[in-house]
């Protein structure tokens, strides 16, 4: 299955190019290939990123095609329909599904047999489309899911407490979108629950949760797209796979009989290593969080019912 220290990124737009740049800076792969229907754009982005490489660890960066992707250990899918303004991620599902299916078809025809990391919006549904279209095991098809949202959650808690984000544990579950579950039950600071650490602090839980859920819209409103946060989340997932870290990350994986959810991709804590999703961990949620997670799963199922998986 694993062929070389090469990552293929399908889609050289804002997310794809920023992901390539983040991976180049980390020196995680020896080869990065950008693939896009607009080849001139992929060539320009690859050249621009390669020009920055002399001050980083040596990496070969170029614009290629699906034959190049066939030799990659990991393929990242960022191609899809973009959202604008208040347009939700789920609203572009049908358009994105057609694009993702086409990309997967071309990659599989070229002989790809590695790991798939999907970041196309709506991420959870598109990860399920990618798995169905590829026929790869569920464990080898992973969505970026709520890793970005969880990073946002930790950052906002840390800002309120005037501490480093790295000192905060906390996860967001469910859909990467409006129905996601900001799980305060998972928050730990120095190993202790939030309410124990911050007894005297004023934490507006509802406001923080709202900010986390709406963050993408806020960024989109200001600059037209998101890129750095999601690209860093993608790079983190690739790192966990490539280095066989066996680290727990909230990513989108196929859920079958956990927390009352079955038959759908969404985010829960997952053990990530060289085999992809090696285990999905059942979180100890509060009753209201569990209900919200199940509701989020139903939102995703409704979206899936309106698109073709293959």
N, C-alpha and C positions, 0 to 999 in steps of 0.2 A: 504493500500500500504506500509506504513512505519512500519517495524516490530521490529527492535532492533537497538541498537547503534553498529552495526557491518558493516564492509566494507569487501567485498571480492575482491581480486585482482587476475585476471586471467593472468597468466604469471609471472614467478619469475625470469626473466632475469634482465638485468641491470636497465631497467626502472621500472619494477614491484617491484623489491626488494628495489630500492631507494625510490619509492613512499611509500612503507610500512614503511620504516624507517622515512621518512618525516612525515607521519601521526602519527607514534608512538611518535615522539618528540612533536608534537602539542597536543597530548592527546585528539584528537577530537572524537575518537571512543573508546569504551571499549573493542572491539574485532576486530582483524585483522586476516583474514584467507587468506593464499596464496595457490593458486591452479595452478598446472602445470602438463603437460603430463609427465615431468621428475620429478616424486614425490621425489626422493632422493634430487634433487636440491632444490625443494621447502622446504623440511624438513631442509636442511642445512641453507638456507637463513632465514627461520623463527626462527630457533634456534639462529643464530648469532644475529638477531635483538632483540630477546627476552633477550639475554644476556646483551644488552645495556639498557633494560627497567628499571632496579632497580634505575637508576638515573633520571628517567623521571616519568610522571604520570602513574599509574598502567594500563597496557593494556594486555589483553590475546592475544598472537600471536602464531599461529600454522599453519601447513600445513594441508589442508583438501581436501574436494571434493565438487562436485556441490550440494550435499545435504546441505552442510554448506552455500553455496552461496544463497540457497533459503531463508535463514533467514536474509539475509543482506538487509539493507536499500539502499545501493549503491553498485553496482558492477562495478569495473574498468577493462576494457579490454586493456591489453598491449601486449598480444600475437599477433604475426604476423611475417611476413618475414622481415629480417633485410636487410638494405642497406649497401653497401660496396664501399669505395672510392668515385668516382664521380657518382655512381649509384643514380638516382633520386628516390624520394619517390614513384612517380607514376609508376615507372618501376616494382615495386614489388606488384602492386595492385592485380593481379590475384592470386598470391600465398597467400597473406594476406587475401583475401576475403574467400578462402576456410577454412583457419584457424579460422577466426572470425565467419563464419557461423557455424562451428562445435562447437565452444565454446558456442555460443548463443543457439544452438539446445540443448546441454546438460543442460545448465542453465534453460531454459524454461521447459524442461522435468522434471527437479527437482522441479519446482514450483516457480521459481524466479518471483517477481512482484514488483521490486523496481525501482530505477533510474540507468540508464546506463551512464557511462562516458567512452568514447572511446579514446584511445591514439595510437592505432595500426596505422602504416603507410601504405598507405597514409591516414592521419587521417580523412579528410572530406569524402572521398569515403567509408572508412571503417565504419564511423558513419552511413552513409546511408545504407550500407549493414546490420549493426547491427539492425537498426530500422526495415528494411524490414523483416529480419529474425525473429525478436522478436515479431513483431506486436504491440509493445508498442506505445503509443502516441508519436508524434514527440517531444513534450515538455519534455518528460522523457528520451530522448536519446540525449546526448550532446557530442560533440567532443572537445578535448582540443584545437583544432583549432589554432588561432594565438595569444592566450594569451602569450605563450612563446615568439613569435616574437615581440609582443608589449613590453614585458619586456626588450628584447634586444634593441629595438628601444629607449625606455626611458633611458636605461643605457648609450647608446652611445651618445645621446644628452646631457645627464648630464655630461659625461666625457668631452665633448667638451666645456661645459660651466663652468666646475669646480664647480658643485653643486651636491646636493644629488639626486639620481634617484627618490626618493619620491616626490621631488618638481616638477617633470615633468609629465605632462599628454601627452599621445600620443598613437595612436592605429594603428595596421596593420590589414587590412581586406582581405577577399577573401580566396584563397587556403592557407593552411599551406604548402608552397612549392614555387617553382620557379616563379609562376605567382602572388604571393601575392602582395598586394598594400600597400606600406609604405605611409600612409596618413599624410603628413605634415600639412594638413588643420586641423587636430585634435590636434596638439601640442599646449600646453599651459604651461607657466611657471609663477607661481604665479597668475594664472587666466588670463594672457594676452597672445596673440599670440606670437609665437616664434620670428617673425620678429620685433615685438615691443620690446620684452625683449632684443634681441641680435642685436640691430641695428649696433653696432660697432664690433660685433664678426664675424669672418669668419667661416661660417658653410657650409661645402661642402655637400650639400644635396644628391647629387648623390652618393658620396663615402659612406656616412652613410647608405643609402638605400641598396647599394650593399653589404655592410658588414652585414647588418641585414639578407638579403636574403641568403647570403653565409655562415652564421655562423655555421649552422649544418654541412656543408661540411668541414669547417675548423676544427671543433672539432673532427669529424670523422677521418680526416686525422691524427690528433695528437694522439688520444687514441682509435680509432676504433668504438666508439659509443658515443651517448649523453645520459645523465642520470639526472644530478642534476637539470638543468633548467626545463626540461619537467616534472620531478617528482614534483617539487615545484608548477608548474602550475596546475597539476592534484590535488594536495593537496588543492590548493586554491579553485578550483571548488567544491571539496567535502565539504570544509568548508562552502562555500556560501550556498550550499544545506542543509547541516545538521543543520546549525544555522539559516536557513531562513533569510539570510542577506538582500535579495532584493538589491543586489549590481549589478552594471553594469560591465560586463566583455566581452571582445571580444572572444567569443567561437563559435564553429561550431554548427549551428542549421539549421533546415529546413527553407529555404527561399521560400516564395510563394508570388510574386508580390511586392517586395521591391527593389528599385533602378534598376528596369528593369530586375530583376532576379527572376526566378521561377523554382521550381521543383528540387532543388539541395541543399545539405548541404554545407555551407561555413560560414566564420566568419564575423559577424557584431556585433555591440554592443547589448548585451542581458541582460535583467533584470533577475537575477538568485536568486531563493528562494527555499523554500521547495517543490514547484511544478515543479521545474526544470526551463526551459525557460518560464518565465511568460510573456515576451514581447520582441519582436525584435524591436530595435530602428533604425529609418531611419537616417543615418548620413548626414550632410550637406556637400557633397563632391564637390571639384572642378571638372569642366567638364572632365579634363584629368584623374582624379582619378575614376570618375564614369565609364568612358570608360574602364579603366584598370580593374575595378571590374567586369564588364560584360564580358570582355575577359577572366578573371580568371574563371568565372562561366562556360564559354564555354569549357575551358580546362578540368574542372572537369566532365562536361557532356560527353565529348569525352572519358574520362577514364571509366566512368560508362557504356558507351555503349559497352565496351569490356569485362565486367564482369557480372556474374550472381548476382542479388541482393538477391535471395533466394536460 
